[in-house]
Structures are given as C-alpha cells and as structure tokens.
Amino acid sequence: MNQDKDTITARLLQLLQRLYAESDGLTESDGDLQLWYNRGYANGMIRALRDLGYAEQISRTVDADSEKRITGQELLPWGKAYLHGFEMGEKETREVL
C-alpha cells in the first residue's frame, strides 16, 4: 500500500512540475484563463500535499508561489479561473491520496 501511495505521490509531483512549467511567467495581463486555472490547480495541489506531509518533496520539485498570488484580483476573470483551479486541485489531490 505504501508503495502505491509513493507512486501516486511521484506522479502528482510530476503533474505539479508540468503545470508550473506551462504557466511560468504568467501575468495579470495574460488573458489565457486556462493557464490561470492550471496555476491555481497546481497551487491547490501544493496546499493539499503540504497538509498531508509532503512539504519537503514540494520544495524539491517547484519554487511555490506565495499564498497571496492573486490577492485583490479574486473577482477578475483570471482570479476566478485561478480560484476554481485552486479548489479543484486541492480537492482532487486529497481524493487521490
């Protein structure tokens, strides 16, 4: 069972790394809402993984965003996309693990 969990965690970390790479350099002026969703999803994954004891593995995988990534922008289109992605990333990561 532990080996299965380790395999799943490794795959989640690979996904996290891929999502961060594809949304690297994202700015508020970028209108690609899918990228904002993906960045939020990745950060939701980070919150769940940290809560579940994987902070060290995350720090070896990505340089995580500040928790205040979109503070003050929550009602703008990219903020909404980000927040929805964040919620789903956190929820689905917890479900998988």
C-alpha positions in Angstrom: 0.0 0.0 0.0 2.8 2.5 0.9 4.5 1.8 -2.5 1.2 2.6 -4.3 1.0 5.9 -2.3 4.6 6.7 -3.2 3.9 6.0 -6.9 0.8 8.2 -6.8 2.7 11.0 -5.0 5.5 10.9 -7.5 3.0 11.2 -10.4 1.3 14.1 -8.6 4.6 15.9 -8.2 5.4 15.3 -11.9 2.0 16.9 -12.8 2.7 19.8 -10.4 6.0 20.4 -12.1 4.4 20.3 -15.6 1.7 22.7 -14.6 4.2 25.1 -13.1 6.4 24.9 -16.2 3.5 25.7 -18.6 2.2 28.6 -16.5 5.7 30.1 -15.8 5.8 33.8 -16.2 2.0 34.2 -16.1 1.0 37.8 -15.5 -2.3 39.5 -14.8 -2.4 40.8 -18.4 -2.3 37.3 -19.8 -5.8 36.5 -20.9 -5.3 32.7 -21.2 -7.7 31.7 -18.5 -6.8 28.0 -18.9 -3.3 28.9 -17.7 -4.6 30.7 -14.7 -6.8 27.7 -13.9 -3.8 25.4 -14.3 -1.7 27.6 -12.0 -4.4 27.6 -9.4 -4.8 23.9 -9.7 -1.1 23.4 -9.1 -1.2 25.7 -6.0 -4.3 23.8 -4.7 -2.3 20.6 -5.1 0.6 22.2 -3.2 -1.7 23.1 -0.3 -3.1 19.6 -0.1 0.3 17.9 -0.4 1.7 20.2 2.3 -1.2 19.5 4.6 -0.5 15.7 4.1 3.1 16.0 5.0 4.9 16.4 1.6 6.3 19.9 2.0 9.9 18.7 1.5 9.1 16.9 -1.7 7.3 20.0 -3.0 10.3 22.2 -2.2 12.5 19.9 -4.3 10.0 20.0 -7.2 9.0 23.7 -7.6 9.6 27.1 -6.2 6.0 27.5 -5.0 4.0 30.8 -5.3 3.1 32.9 -2.4 -0.3 32.1 -0.9 -1.2 35.7 -1.9 -0.7 35.1 -5.6 -3.9 36.8 -6.6 -4.9 38.8 -3.6 -7.2 41.6 -4.6 -7.8 40.0 -8.0 -10.3 37.4 -7.0 -13.3 39.0 -8.9 -11.4 39.4 -12.1 -11.7 36.7 -14.8 -8.2 35.4 -14.2 -8.7 35.5 -10.4 -11.9 33.4 -10.8 -10.2 30.9 -13.1 -7.3 30.6 -10.6 -9.6 30.2 -7.6 -11.6 27.5 -9.3 -8.4 25.7 -10.3 -7.1 26.0 -6.7 -10.3 24.5 -5.3 -10.3 21.6 -7.7 -6.5 20.9 -7.3 -6.8 20.8 -3.6 -10.0 18.6 -3.6 -8.8 16.2 -6.2 -5.3 15.7 -4.7 -6.9 14.9 -1.3 -9.3 12.4 -3.0 -6.5 10.7 -4.9 -4.3 10.3 -1.8 
